[in-house]
């Protein structure tokens, strides 16, 4: 199908792929809490750029580069058919669903980790205060 070889020509822009974004998100599953915050911001920017680019492609008007038999490049303006536009938008929405599910799963896991740390600190604080109060109580026995 035509969508498999189409790419948007952006001057100086690096190609961002779904796989790259999903891999970066998957890597965040095992990241530390500190790494998660900074890395998630970078991944968010990548996702936003990818979605903007794909929305432009799905709008139906774009340029592509084709090579003729001699190997010379030529820029060709293309228009997507209604069916191709629908498929493009469907694929973009499907990607956004995957990203949303993965993002929330990672966020939940990190929030659970933070909560476990906080609960551990709370238990330790409780023990310390009870020990101090028990020492104080020994003075009055």
C-alpha positions in Angstrom: 0.0 0.0 0.0 1.1 3.6 -0.6 1.4 4.4 3.1 4.2 2.0 3.6 6.7 4.1 1.6 5.4 7.6 2.3 7.3 9.9 4.5 6.9 13.6 5.2 9.8 15.7 4.1 10.7 18.1 6.9 13.9 20.2 6.5 16.4 19.1 9.1 13.8 17.0 11.0 14.8 13.6 12.3 12.5 10.7 11.4 10.5 9.7 14.5 9.0 6.3 14.4 6.3 4.6 16.4 8.7 1.9 17.4 11.2 4.4 18.7 8.6 6.0 20.9 7.2 2.7 22.1 10.7 1.4 22.9 11.6 4.6 24.8 8.4 4.2 26.8 9.0 0.5 27.5 12.5 1.4 28.7 10.9 3.6 31.3 9.3 0.6 33.0 12.6 -0.3 34.6 13.9 3.3 35.1 14.4 4.9 38.5 11.8 7.4 39.8 14.2 10.2 39.1 15.0 9.1 35.5 11.3 8.6 34.9 10.4 12.2 35.4 13.0 13.7 33.0 12.8 10.9 30.4 9.0 11.0 30.3 9.2 14.7 29.4 11.5 13.9 26.5 9.3 11.0 25.3 6.3 13.3 25.5 8.0 15.8 23.2 8.8 13.0 20.7 5.2 11.8 20.8 3.8 15.3 20.3 6.1 15.8 17.3 5.3 12.4 15.8 1.5 13.0 16.2 1.8 16.5 14.6 3.7 15.1 11.7 1.3 12.1 11.2 -1.7 14.4 11.4 -0.2 16.5 8.6 0.4 13.3 6.6 -3.1 12.1 7.3 -4.6 15.4 6.1 -3.9 14.1 2.6 -1.4 16.7 1.2 2.3 15.9 1.4 5.5 15.6 -0.5 7.4 12.4 -0.9 10.7 11.5 -2.5 10.8 8.9 -5.2 13.8 7.5 -7.1 13.6 6.7 -10.7 15.4 3.9 -12.5 18.5 6.0 -12.8 18.6 6.6 -9.0 17.9 10.3 -9.2 15.6 11.7 -6.6 12.5 13.7 -7.3 10.0 15.3 -5.0 6.4 14.4 -5.8 3.3 16.0 -4.3 0.7 13.4 -3.4 -2.9 13.4 -2.3 -4.3 10.6 -0.2 -7.6 9.0 -1.2 -10.4 9.1 1.3 -9.7 5.4 2.2 -6.0 6.1 2.7 -6.8 9.1 4.9 -9.1 6.9 7.1 -6.5 4.2 7.4 -3.8 6.8 8.3 -6.0 8.3 11.0 -7.0 4.9 12.3 -3.3 3.9 12.6 -2.6 7.2 14.4 -5.4 6.6 16.9 -4.3 3.0 17.4 -0.8 4.3 18.2 -2.2 6.9 20.6 -4.2 4.1 22.4 -1.0 2.0 22.8 1.0 5.0 24.1 -1.8 6.0 26.5 -2.1 2.5 28.0 1.6 2.1 28.3 2.1 5.5 29.8 -0.5 5.0 32.4 0.8 1.5 33.3 4.3 3.0 33.8 3.0 5.9 35.7 0.9 3.6 38.0 4.0 1.4 38.6 6.1 4.5 39.5 3.4 5.9 41.8 3.3 2.5 43.6 7.0 2.5 44.0 6.9 6.1 45.4 4.1 5.1 47.7 6.0 2.0 49.0 9.0 4.3 49.7 6.8 6.7 51.6 5.1 3.9 53.5 8.5 2.5 54.5 9.6 5.9 55.7 6.3 6.3 57.6 6.9 2.9 59.3 10.4 3.9 60.3 9.2 7.2 61.7 6.5 5.4 63.7 9.1 3.0 65.2 11.4 5.9 66.1 8.6 7.8 67.8 7.3 4.8 69.7 10.9 4.0 70.9 11.4 7.6 72.1 8.0 7.5 73.9 8.8 4.1 75.5 12.2 5.5 76.7 10.3 8.4 78.2 7.8 6.1 79.8 10.6 4.1 81.5 11.5 7.2 83.4 8.1 7.3 85.1 7.9 3.6 86.1 
